[in-house]
Amino acid sequence: MYFACNEHIELAIDMTVDEQEQAPIIEKVEQTNESLSTGCSFCEKAALYTVEP
């Protein structure tokens, strides 16, 4: 599973498709205290999406 900001959502989708050879499940991160500490898997920005196989 990847966490992605707006800038890296396409990269997360591409990597998941390459690894799993199927479309990923993309969900928006809920605005809770937990989401505030979740960072993008590719940079230091806050994650806005989860990308799951």
C-alpha positions as a LaTeX table, in Angstrom:
\begin{tabular}{lrrr}
\hline
Residue & $x$ (\AA) & $y$ (\AA) & $z$ (\AA) \\
\hline
Met1 & 0.00 & 0.00 & 0.00 \\
Tyr2 & 1.18 & 3.49 & $-0.83$ \\
Phe3 & 0.24 & 6.84 & 0.63 \\
Ala4 & 0.28 & 9.65 & $-1.93$ \\
Cys5 & $-0.07$ & 13.40 & $-2.18$ \\
Asn6 & $-1.63$ & 15.09 & $-5.24$ \\
Glu7 & 1.77 & 15.29 & $-6.92$ \\
His8 & 2.56 & 11.56 & $-6.60$ \\
Ile9 & $-0.84$ & 9.86 & $-7.00$ \\
Glu10 & $-0.10$ & 8.87 & $-10.61$ \\
Leu11 & 3.26 & 7.38 & $-9.60$ \\
Ala12 & 1.61 & 5.33 & $-6.84$ \\
Ile13 & $-1.04$ & 4.05 & $-9.28$ \\
Asp14 & 1.58 & 3.16 & $-11.91$ \\
Met15 & 3.76 & 1.33 & $-9.39$ \\
Thr16 & 0.81 & $-0.65$ & $-8.03$ \\
Val17 & $-0.34$ & $-1.64$ & $-11.53$ \\
Asp18 & 3.23 & $-2.69$ & $-12.44$ \\
Glu19 & 3.55 & $-4.78$ & $-9.26$ \\
Gln20 & 0.07 & $-6.32$ & $-9.12$ \\
Glu21 & $-0.99$ & $-6.24$ & $-12.80$ \\
Gln22 & $-4.46$ & $-5.04$ & $-11.81$ \\
Ala23 & $-6.18$ & $-1.75$ & $-11.05$ \\
Pro24 & $-5.61$ & $-0.48$ & $-7.50$ \\
Ile25 & $-8.17$ & 0.67 & $-4.96$ \\
Ile26 & $-7.77$ & 4.40 & $-4.36$ \\
Glu27 & $-9.29$ & 6.04 & $-1.30$ \\
Lys28 & $-9.11$ & 9.58 & 0.00 \\
Val29 & $-7.51$ & 9.87 & 3.45 \\
Glu30 & $-10.06$ & 11.00 & 6.03 \\
Gln31 & $-9.32$ & 14.22 & 7.91 \\
Thr32 & $-8.63$ & 12.83 & 11.38 \\
Asn33 & $-5.78$ & 13.17 & 13.85 \\
Glu34 & $-4.35$ & 9.96 & 12.40 \\
Ser35 & $-4.22$ & 11.39 & 8.86 \\
Leu36 & $-2.23$ & 14.41 & 10.02 \\
Ser37 & 0.80 & 12.21 & 10.73 \\
Thr38 & 0.55 & 10.16 & 7.52 \\
Gly39 & 3.07 & 11.30 & 4.94 \\
Cys40 & 3.37 & 10.64 & 1.24 \\
Ser41 & 5.39 & 7.50 & 0.43 \\
Phe42 & 7.43 & 9.51 & $-2.10$ \\
Cys43 & 8.02 & 12.91 & $-0.45$ \\
Glu44 & 7.53 & 14.84 & 2.79 \\
Lys45 & 4.05 & 16.20 & 2.00 \\
Ala46 & 0.88 & 15.03 & 3.74 \\
Ala47 & $-0.82$ & 12.06 & 2.10 \\
Leu48 & $-4.22$ & 12.70 & 0.58 \\
Tyr49 & $-4.81$ & 9.21 & $-0.86$ \\
Thr50 & $-4.16$ & 5.56 & $-0.11$ \\
Val51 & $-3.44$ & 3.26 & $-3.04$ \\
Glu52 & $-3.99$ & $-0.44$ & $-2.30$ \\
Pro53 & $-3.58$ & $-3.49$ & $-4.54$ \\
\hline
\end{tabular}
